[in-house]
Amino acid sequence: MAHPFDLIGVGNPIMDFLAPVPESFLAGIAGEKGGMEHVDAIDIARVVERLEVPPAIVPGGAAANATLGATKLGLRTTFLGKIGNDETADAYRANFIAAGGDGSRFKRGALPHGRCLALVTPDSQRTMRTYLGAAVSLRPDEIAAADFHGARHAHVEGYLMFNPDLAEKVMATARAAGCTLSLDLASFEIVNIARDWIFRQLELGVHVVFANEDEARALYQSDEPYDALARRLAAHGGIGAVKIGKDGAWIAHGSDLHRVAPVPARRVLDTTGAGDAWAAGFLYGWLRGAPLHAAGAIGSLVGGESVQHLGPAIPAHKWDEIRLRAQELVSVARPAGAR
């Protein structure tokens, strides 16, 4: 069967508001440093008013970041999520299309477009406060087989688990449409409230699971080594990828285990979206037929570039070099005859 799309991303299309702040700024912000909590638009406005300089504004959202990165690497992509009724929504969709993605599967909501305020401290940690806006109004009955038609692979963000019925409908519909599946666990807060749902999905079949060190430990409630956690993820039948930031990643599948070296960054400005960039690189390599170690190397390549810029967006002038290197890694590593 021919697939017009290599990849469909599914998640919350959010506009990111990015602000560098001193460590002391977080003292007046409820919740844990480095985490993500849902707030309303008024809460975000109040925090923004306290900032010394206006935040930078760039398109974001976990699955959307990964899908956009995969698009810029060369995959044929589309996206399923609900955008708002305002100019922010129009700009968000236009950005995705301009990058080469298909914008026909965005759904339009009646609420303002969702947004996430990422407060970036000097250690490059980001503390996120999110107003989902129109994104959260996506209903299970709006998800149909036609949304996944022609897509080879579906990449789903864990933030959908805040709406269990929606997450369930997305996963079931993608499976019924014949898509392979990847799931990004998103945050340790998500894992803490959705462990049973995650394990049920793993047993039903997920081809790739992405987790960072905190998410993997929260899922298994264990502080065992990261290679062991990757093996535990892979024991469910798919690929387990445990991202460990500046130290690279572990990837496991069956009896295979790979230590993925990081690509050192000249400077680390902001880790916002770095995990999504890693997933973009990995999915590009994996869907192009590269073996796990090469797909992981592409993940490190893209993730290592991402942290050198404010926000999840890598500047346009960097992509030619990244694409060339990613193509080289695929062509050298994949078996003869693989597509």
N, C-alpha and C positions, 0 to 999 in steps of 0.2 A: 504493500500500500504506500502510495506517495504521500508525503507529509509536507504541506505548504509551510508549516512552522516547525522548527527544531524544538522550540521552547515556548511554553506559555507560563508566565508568572501569575501567581494568584495571591492577592493580599491587599493591604491598605495603601492606596496611593496618597502619600502625605508630603506636604511641602515642609522642608526643614528650615528652621530658624536657628542659626549657629552663632554662639557667642562665647569668646574666650573670657573666662572669669578667674579671679584669684580664689584660692582655696577657701578663704574666709567667706566668700559670697554664699557658699553652700550652707553656712550655719543658719541662714534664714529660710532654707528650702526644706520642706518636709520630705521624709523618705531617705533611703540609703543612697550614698554616693555610688555612682556607676550603674544604678538601676534605671528602670523605666516605670512611671506611674501615670495613670490616666487622670486628667484634670479637665476643667471646662475652659472655654475661651477666655473667661474673665480672669481665671488664675494665671493663664499664660500672659495676658496683658499686664497683670500686676508685676510679674517677674520682669517682663521686658522693660517696664517703666523704671526699674531699679538699675538697669544696665547703664554703664558709662557711655557706651557707643552702641548704635543700632546694630542688630544682628545681621549677618549675611543670610540671604535667602536662596536656597537651592532645592530642586526636586529630590525627594527622598522616599522612605518606605522600604522595609527590609527586602521583600521579594522584588519590588520595583527597582531598587538599587542593583540587585543581582541580575535582573532581566536586562536592565539598561547596559550594564557592563558587558553582558554576553552579546548584546546587540552590537556594541562597538567593537567587540572582538571578531564579529562576523557571523554570528548565528542569526537565523530568521526567527523573529520573535513577535509575540503579541502579549497582551496583558488583560487580566480580568480583575476588575475592582471598580468601586464607585467613586467618581469625582463629584465636585460640588457644582453650585449654580452661579459661580462668580468668576471674576477675571483670573483669580489664582488657579482655578480649575482649568480654564482655557489655556493658561500658560503651561500648566503641567502636561496636559495632553499634547500640546504643540511641541514641547521639548522632546517627548518620547518619539513622536513621528519624525522630527528633524534628525534624530539620531539613527533613524532607519527602522524603527519598530512599527508594527501595525497598530493603529489606534482604534480599530473598529469594535473592540470588545470591552472598552471602558463603558460603564453604565453611568448615567447622569442622575444625581440626586437633587433633592430640594433644599438641602442644608448647605451652609458654607463649606468650602473645601477643608479637609483635615490638615492639621499642622503639628509639627513636633518641635519643641524648643530644646536644643541640645546645649547644655552648659559645659564648656570644655575647660578643665583646670590645667595648670601648668604641667602636670604629669601625663597629659594627653587623655586622661579619663573623661568620658562624657556621661553626664547625668541628664536623663531625658524626661521631659514632661510632655504628654501627648494629648491633644484634643482631636479625636477622630472625625468629628464633623460628619460630612456626607458618607465617608467610608464605612462608618459603623451602621449606617442605615441599610446596607446591603442585606437582603433577606434570603433565607434558604430557597424560597419559591422562585427567586429570580435566577437561580443557577440551573442551567439546562445543558443537555448533551451538546447542543449546538455551540455552546461556549468553548468546548474543547475539541470540536471537530477540526481535523487536520493537524492537530498538535501531536508531536511525537512524545514530548516529555512535559510534565507539569511540575513547577517548582512552587511549593506552598510555604508561606511564612507562618511561624508558630503564633504570631499575634492574633490570628483568626480564632485561636482557642478561647479567647475571651467571649466568643459567641459559639458555644459548643455545637449547636444545631447547624450553624453555617459551616463550621469546619467539617462536620460530619458529611454534609451534603457535597461540599467541594471534593473531599477525598473519594467518596463513593462515586460521584459523577465522573471524575477523572479516570478512575479505575474502569468504569463501565465503558468509557470512550476508548479504552485501550492504551492510555498514556502510561509510560513509566513515571515514577513519582520520586520527588525529593522533598524532604521536610526539614526546615531550619527551625531549631527549638527556640530561637529568638531571645530569650532572657531567662535567668534563673527564677524570676517571679512567675513567669508563665509555667515553667516546669513544676514549680511547687504547687500550683493549683490544678494542673492537668496531667499528673503522672499516670493515672489510670487510663486516660484517653490516649496518651502517647503510646503506652505499652500495647493497648488494643490495636492501634494503627500499625505498630511494628509487627504484630502477629498477623495482621491481615495482609501485610506486604508493603514495604517502603524500600525503594531501590537504593536511595542514598539518604543518610541522616547526617545533618551538620549540627555540631554542638561546639561551643567553646568550653573551656575548662570548668567554669562555674556551672554551666548548664548540664554537662555530663555528670559532674559530682552530685548535683541536685537530683538528677534523674535516678541515679543508683544509690543515692544517699551514702556515698562512699568517698574516701579520700585516697583510694588506691591510685597507682601510677596511671598516667594518661594513656600509655600503650594498652594497659589492661582495660581501661574504659572503652577505648576504640574497639577492642576485641569483644567486649560485652555488647556494644551496639551492633557489631557485625554478626553476633551469634543469633540475631533475629532473622538473618537471611540476606540482608542487603550489605551495602557499604557503610561503614561507620567512619566518619571523619571528625576528629577532635582537634579543634584549632586552639593553639596555645600562644597566640599573639606573637611577640617578637622572637619566640623560640620555635616557631614553625607549626607543625601539625603531625598527628599520627593518623594514618589511614589503614583500616583493616577490612578484609573481605575474605570470608572463608578462612583458610589457613594462612593467607597472605597478610603480612604486616609491613608497613612502610613508614619510615621516619622521614618526614618532609622537612628539608632545611628551609629556614627563612631566607628571604632576599633582604639583606641589610638596607635600611633606609639611611640616606645621608642625614636626614633630620626627621624627627617625629613631631608633627604639628598638631594632628588631630586623628584620633582613632575612629571617629564616627564613620560607620559604613565599611570599615576595614574587613570585617567578617563577611559582609555581603559581597565585597570585591573578591575575596578569596573564593567564595562560592561561585561567582561568575566565571572566574578563571578555571576552576575545577570542572564546572559543567560544560564549558566550552571544550576543554580537552577530552573529557569523558564522552560527550556526544559526538565528537569527531573521531572516536575510536582509539584514543591514546590510552596506554596502560595507566594504572593508578599512580605510579610514581611520577609520570610525566604530567598527568592532569593536576596532581598536587603541586608540582613545580610551577605550573601556570597559575594556580591559585596564589602561591607565594609571590610570584612576579607581580600580579595585579594588586594583591593586598599590600605588598611592600611599597608600591607607588602611591596607593590611596592615602596612607598615613602621612605623606609629605605635603598634603594639601588640606585646607580647611573644608570640612564637609565631605560627603561621599563622592562628589564629582571630581574625576581626574581631568585636568585641563585638556582641551582638544589637541593641542600641539604634542602631547605625550603619546597619543594613541597609535600613531603610525609605527613608532618604535616598539610599543607593546605588542601590537598585532603581529609584526614581523617576527619577534622573538617567540610568541605563542605558536605561530605557524611552524616555525623551525622545530620547536619541541614536539609538536604533534607529528610532523613528517619524519623526524628521526626515530621516534619511539614506537609509532604504531606498526602493527604487522602489515606486511605487504598485502594489498587488496582490500584493506579496511577503508571504509568511506570516511 
